[in-house]
Amino acid sequence: MKKFSWTPYLLLLPSLLYLVIFFAYPMYESFRLAFQKDSAILSLRDEPDENAELGGQVKLQTIVTILDRLQLEETLPNGRIRPIFWFQVEGEDINGNTVTGWVNQKSVFIENRRTSETARVVAGEPTKEWTTDFAERMFNDYRFKRALITTLILIVLILPLQFTLAIIMGLIIQSRIRGSNIFLYIYAIPLGVSDLASGILWYSIFTQRGFLNSFLDTVGLIDKPYIFIQASNREWMIAAIVLAEVWRATSIVMVIVVSGLQAISRDYMEAGEVFGATLWQRIRYIILPLLKPSLQVALILRTILAFQVFAVVVAITGGDVLTVLANETYRWYDPARYNNANVAAVYALFIMVLSLGISLFYLRAVRSQEEASKNL
Amino acid sequence: MTTLETPMNSTTTRPSMEATAADRNRAKRRHSIRRGSIYVLACLIALWILVPIWLIGTMAFSTPEDVRNYPKHFAPIPASTETMDFFLNTDGIQRAARNSIVVAIITLILSTLLAIPAGYAIARYLFPGRDAIRLGILSVRAFPIVVLAVPLAITFIKWDMYDKVYSLALMHTALTLPTTILVVASVFAGVPYELEEAARIFGCTPAKAFWKVVLPLAMPGIAAAAILTFVLSWNEVFAAILLTLTNRTLPAQILYTLDKSGDPFKFAGGFFMLIPSLIFIFFIRRYLFNMYGQLNK
């Protein structure tokens, strides 16, 4: 087209820089939050002097044996002099080696400065330490398993419904009946609806004094409202969330399906018709295989978003009886509740690993299927 | 890209040499039955989309008494703006709505300004690494918001940017930028290159050709992309609730007070949040496939 020029890179630079700052950096921070904790290490000195060379480094809470002790004096900032003990100690360092060196009384807890044989390290310089504490805390939290299971159940229920409905919508739009433009606009309305609004909308249907009960009452099927959303009614709560999500997020799949359908040459369809294929056969053997790349993209996109389902669940169930991973992330982060950003970061990373894992799995599955069909 | 306006192909009966009149009639009847069933299905799905919106609208424009009443009416009779007024005058709602609008506008401006050059580069230049950059932008789009919100909240606290309207806008820009770039790129790709070339031949510098020829032609599409950005930011709730405390945006404020508020507040709030999306779909309808369709290319 043209010879090499720097122009496109310059044009892209601001956006790329922005994304690096707001994606790469937070990712790095996220790892640090999840797997590092504040800690301290104590440096031993070669001589009983603050400014002496460093010996080894000992972790906090290490028990050290006292080999020798010295009573020295230190000058306080106000000029007064007070006695201070120095101990020559032996203990295990960070790497498990035995080290010896001098520490003063401020850094260790010791029962009796003159007679005790051991001391415990209690102070040191602040540092960061790698830890799985936060991850363990997440995995051991009783809500974790429930959140994970609910999230997975929702995905398993929502995605097939969504894709079936989206394909039907797409075929309707593509059948070019009169007014299909109007149908397209109507089907696309939920594209701009937030998950919170959709949650409130379906809450208005399923709540005790809601539209579903009103309807059942009006047609005479019930005489007092049935409480769909209550702790003992998990199935109904999940059903309400599934409906809300299918209602809201099918549109995006529909648009992807329609643009995929538009790319399918009419020749294939006409060939199918000429050879007398039924509608179902045409869908099964012509449309779906040709639509596969589009469906795959939509599937990955929807799965990743489904792992983050949040506001719908909170709006419909309150987020206590029924919880999902993103809601737990928020609960741990929330200053008014657990106020622990570290565990929240573990949750966030967990969601990311799950989404990436599933996306890779999809891609692999599709590829191996293609290879298998080549070998036929 | 095929548009929806392409005339309908005649997909009617198969040509058959010795088809009798009866055969043809039968085929016609079968055809119209199928057409009819497609219509029924299409209308049912349209109802499935529209009825919940109608219901929440009914709630928003009924009196608070009617909202609490059981069984509920299925139409706003008698109509009233009392519930809506109550919602809009609840403490913190107007402020939150204002915050939402400010955040969305900053996001829109930043995102569009960054996306125009980037989108143009992707649409018009072939350069080493182009596909990698495209793919990178696409994959960033599919990145969980959840992962970004927690560390960014902590970082913003460190930088003294926590609970600020503009810092939430910075975050929203990061979330919307990949989408905006791809949409803007597809809009630029739709502007014929010949026009730009012609401008150059008549002595325009590349910058002037862009400014005088390409940009005006791309403007409606860019405006649609900007509206999309606005709606994405207006709807976003997870990052908003993590990054703000007193400066809540509307969804964050509503979500935060959800368990403490009554049904009239919830329903009016739900409807109020819907309004921009209803307007949005009207404005972007021509660009629907620019926005989402090219995800799979």
Boltz contact constraints between the chains, C-beta under 6 A:
constraints:
  - contact:
      token1: [A, 1]
      token2: [B, 126]
      max_distance: 6.0
  - contact:
      token1: [A, 8]
      token2: [B, 121]
      max_distance: 6.0
  - contact:
      token1: [A, 8]
      token2: [B, 125]
      max_distance: 6.0
  - contact:
      token1: [A, 8]
      token2: [B, 127]
      max_distance: 6.0
  - contact:
      token1: [A, 11]
      token2: [B, 117]
      max_distance: 6.0
  - contact:
      token1: [A, 11]
      token2: [B, 121]
      max_distance: 6.0
  - contact:
      token1: [A, 12]
      token2: [B, 118]
      max_distance: 6.0
  - contact:
      token1: [A, 12]
      token2: [B, 121]
      max_distance: 6.0
  - contact:
      token1: [A, 14]
      token2: [B, 114]
      max_distance: 6.0
  - contact:
      token1: [A, 15]
      token2: [B, 114]
      max_distance: 6.0
  - contact:
      token1: [A, 15]
      token2: [B, 118]
      max_distance: 6.0
  - contact:
      token1: [A, 18]
      token2: [B, 114]
      max_distance: 6.0
  - contact:
      token1: [A, 19]
      token2: [B, 140]
      max_distance: 6.0
  - contact:
      token1: [A, 22]
      token2: [B, 174]
      max_distance: 6.0
  - contact:
      token1: [A, 23]
      token2: [B, 140]
      max_distance: 6.0
  - contact:
      token1: [A, 26]
      token2: [B, 148]
      max_distance: 6.0
  - contact:
      token1: [A, 26]
      token2: [B, 151]
      max_distance: 6.0
  - contact:
      token1: [A, 26]
      token2: [B, 152]
      max_distance: 6.0
  - contact:
      token1: [A, 29]
      token2: [B, 151]
      max_distance: 6.0
  - contact:
      token1: [A, 29]
      token2: [B, 155]
      max_distance: 6.0
  - contact:
      token1: [A, 30]
      token2: [B, 147]
      max_distance: 6.0
  - contact:
      token1: [A, 30]
      token2: [B, 151]
      max_distance: 6.0
  - contact:
      token1: [A, 33]
      token2: [B, 151]
      max_distance: 6.0
  - contact:
      token1: [A, 172]
      token2: [B, 42]
      max_distance: 6.0
  - contact:
      token1: [A, 175]
      token2: [B, 38]
      max_distance: 6.0
  - contact:
      token1: [A, 176]
      token2: [B, 8]
      max_distance: 6.0
  - contact:
      token1: [A, 177]
      token2: [B, 38]
      max_distance: 6.0
  - contact:
      token1: [A, 181]
      token2: [B, 4]
      max_distance: 6.0
  - contact:
      token1: [A, 183]
      token2: [B, 42]
      max_distance: 6.0
  - contact:
      token1: [A, 185]
      token2: [B, 285]
      max_distance: 6.0
  - contact:
      token1: [A, 186]
      token2: [B, 46]
      max_distance: 6.0
  - contact:
      token1: [A, 186]
      token2: [B, 49]
      max_distance: 6.0
  - contact:
      token1: [A, 188]
      token2: [B, 281]
      max_distance: 6.0
  - contact:
      token1: [A, 189]
      token2: [B, 49]
      max_distance: 6.0
  - contact:
      token1: [A, 189]
      token2: [B, 281]
      max_distance: 6.0
  - contact:
      token1: [A, 192]
      token2: [B, 231]
      max_distance: 6.0
  - contact:
      token1: [A, 192]
      token2: [B, 277]
      max_distance: 6.0
  - contact:
      token1: [A, 192]
      token2: [B, 280]
      max_distance: 6.0
  - contact:
      token1: [A, 192]
      token2: [B, 281]
      max_distance: 6.0
  - contact:
      token1: [A, 193]
      token2: [B, 277]
      max_distance: 6.0
  - contact:
      token1: [A, 194]
      token2: [B, 235]
      max_distance: 6.0
  - contact:
      token1: [A, 194]
      token2: [B, 273]
      max_distance: 6.0
  - contact:
      token1: [A, 196]
      token2: [B, 237]
      max_distance: 6.0
  - contact:
      token1: [A, 196]
      token2: [B, 251]
      max_distance: 6.0
  - contact:
      token1: [A, 196]
      token2: [B, 255]
      max_distance: 6.0
  - contact:
      token1: [A, 197]
      token2: [B, 270]
      max_distance: 6.0
  - contact:
      token1: [A, 197]
      token2: [B, 273]
      max_distance: 6.0
  - contact:
      token1: [A, 197]
      token2: [B, 274]
      max_distance: 6.0
  - contact:
      token1: [A, 200]
      token2: [B, 266]
      max_distance: 6.0
  - contact:
      token1: [A, 200]
      token2: [B, 270]
      max_distance: 6.0
  - contact:
      token1: [A, 201]
      token2: [B, 52]
      max_distance: 6.0
  - contact:
      token1: [A, 201]
      token2: [B, 56]
      max_distance: 6.0
  - contact:
      token1: [A, 201]
      token2: [B, 270]
      max_distance: 6.0
  - contact:
      token1: [A, 204]
      token2: [B, 56]
      max_distance: 6.0
  - contact:
      token1: [A, 204]
      token2: [B, 59]
      max_distance: 6.0
  - contact:
      token1: [A, 204]
      token2: [B, 267]
      max_distance: 6.0
  - contact:
      token1: [A, 209]
      token2: [B, 70]
      max_distance: 6.0
  - contact:
      token1: [A, 211]
      token2: [B, 55]
      max_distance: 6.0
  - contact:
      token1: [A, 211]
      token2: [B, 72]
      max_distance: 6.0
  - contact:
      token1: [A, 214]
      token2: [B, 71]
      max_distance: 6.0
  - contact:
      token1: [A, 214]
      token2: [B, 72]
      max_distance: 6.0
  - contact:
      token1: [A, 217]
      token2: [B, 71]
      max_distance: 6.0
  - contact:
      token1: [A, 218]
      token2: [B, 71]
      max_distance: 6.0
  - contact:
      token1: [A, 252]
      token2: [B, 292]
      max_distance: 6.0
  - contact:
      token1: [A, 255]
      token2: [B, 288]
      max_distance: 6.0
  - contact:
      token1: [A, 255]
      token2: [B, 292]
      max_distance: 6.0
  - contact:
      token1: [A, 256]
      token2: [B, 292]
      max_distance: 6.0
  - contact:
      token1: [A, 256]
      token2: [B, 295]
      max_distance: 6.0
  - contact:
      token1: [A, 256]
      token2: [B, 296]
      max_distance: 6.0
  - contact:
      token1: [A, 259]
      token2: [B, 289]
      max_distance: 6.0
  - contact:
      token1: [A, 259]
      token2: [B, 293]
      max_distance: 6.0
  - contact:
      token1: [A, 262]
      token2: [B, 2]
      max_distance: 6.0
  - contact:
      token1: [A, 293]
      token2: [B, 296]
      max_distance: 6.0
  - contact:
      token1: [A, 294]
      token2: [B, 296]
      max_distance: 6.0
  - contact:
      token1: [A, 297]
      token2: [B, 295]
      max_distance: 6.0
  - contact:
      token1: [A, 297]
      token2: [B, 296]
      max_distance: 6.0
  - contact:
      token1: [A, 301]
      token2: [B, 142]
      max_distance: 6.0
  - contact:
      token1: [A, 304]
      token2: [B, 142]
      max_distance: 6.0
  - contact:
      token1: [A, 308]
      token2: [B, 144]
      max_distance: 6.0
  - contact:
      token1: [A, 308]
      token2: [B, 146]
      max_distance: 6.0
  - contact:
      token1: [A, 310]
      token2: [B, 238]
      max_distance: 6.0
  - contact:
      token1: [A, 311]
      token2: [B, 237]
      max_distance: 6.0
  - contact:
      token1: [A, 318]
      token2: [B, 259]
      max_distance: 6.0
  - contact:
      token1: [A, 326]
      token2: [B, 146]
      max_distance: 6.0
  - contact:
      token1: [A, 329]
      token2: [B, 146]
      max_distance: 6.0
  - contact:
      token1: [A, 333]
      token2: [B, 150]
      max_distance: 6.0
  - contact:
      token1: [A, 333]
      token2: [B, 242]
      max_distance: 6.0
  - contact:
      token1: [A, 341]
      token2: [B, 150]
      max_distance: 6.0
  - contact:
      token1: [A, 341]
      token2: [B, 154]
      max_distance: 6.0
  - contact:
      token1: [A, 344]
      token2: [B, 150]
      max_distance: 6.0
  - contact:
      token1: [A, 345]
      token2: [B, 150]
      max_distance: 6.0
  - contact:
      token1: [A, 348]
      token2: [B, 146]
      max_distance: 6.0
  - contact:
      token1: [A, 348]
      token2: [B, 147]
      max_distance: 6.0
  - contact:
      token1: [A, 348]
      token2: [B, 150]
      max_distance: 6.0
  - contact:
      token1: [A, 351]
      token2: [B, 144]
      max_distance: 6.0
  - contact:
      token1: [A, 351]
      token2: [B, 146]
      max_distance: 6.0
  - contact:
      token1: [A, 352]
      token2: [B, 144]
      max_distance: 6.0
  - contact:
      token1: [A, 352]
      token2: [B, 147]
      max_distance: 6.0
  - contact:
      token1: [A, 355]
      token2: [B, 144]
      max_distance: 6.0
